[in-house]
Amino acid sequence: MMKVTVDQDKCASSGNCVMHAPEIFDQRDDDGVVVVLDENPPADQADNARKAEAGCPALAIHIEE
């Protein structure tokens, strides 16, 4: 099972994660920092989660599989 975590202190508020995986990530309204909507996304979202991790300029997203 995939587990998605984020380091909000590292987040650069780029929005790449939301662009790649809107079912898994959102951003806080006040400062744009990443929020995880689904820590254990279904298998059909795994590729999107990996794309979000790879596309994060701040390396704030971590995936354990």
Secondary structure as the mmCIF struct_conf table of DSSP 4:
data_model
#
loop_
_struct_conf.conf_type_id
_struct_conf.id
_struct_conf.beg_label_comp_id
_struct_conf.beg_label_asym_id
_struct_conf.beg_label_seq_id
_struct_conf.end_label_comp_id
_struct_conf.end_label_asym_id
_struct_conf.end_label_seq_id
STRN STRN1 LYS A 3 VAL A 6
TURN_TY1_P TURN_TY1_P1 GLN A 8 LYS A 10
HELX_RH_AL_P HELX_RH_AL_P1 ASN A 16 HIS A 20
TURN_TY1_P TURN_TY1_P2 PRO A 22 ILE A 24
STRN STRN2 PHE A 25 GLN A 27
TURN_TY1_P TURN_TY1_P3 ASP A 29 ASP A 31
STRN STRN3 VAL A 34 VAL A 36
BEND BEND1 LEU A 37 LEU A 37
BEND BEND2 GLU A 39 ASN A 40
HELX_RH_3T_P HELX_RH_3T_P1 ALA A 43 GLN A 45
HELX_RH_AL_P HELX_RH_AL_P2 ALA A 46 GLY A 55
TURN_TY1_P TURN_TY1_P4 PRO A 57 ALA A 58
STRN STRN4 ILE A 61 GLU A 64
#
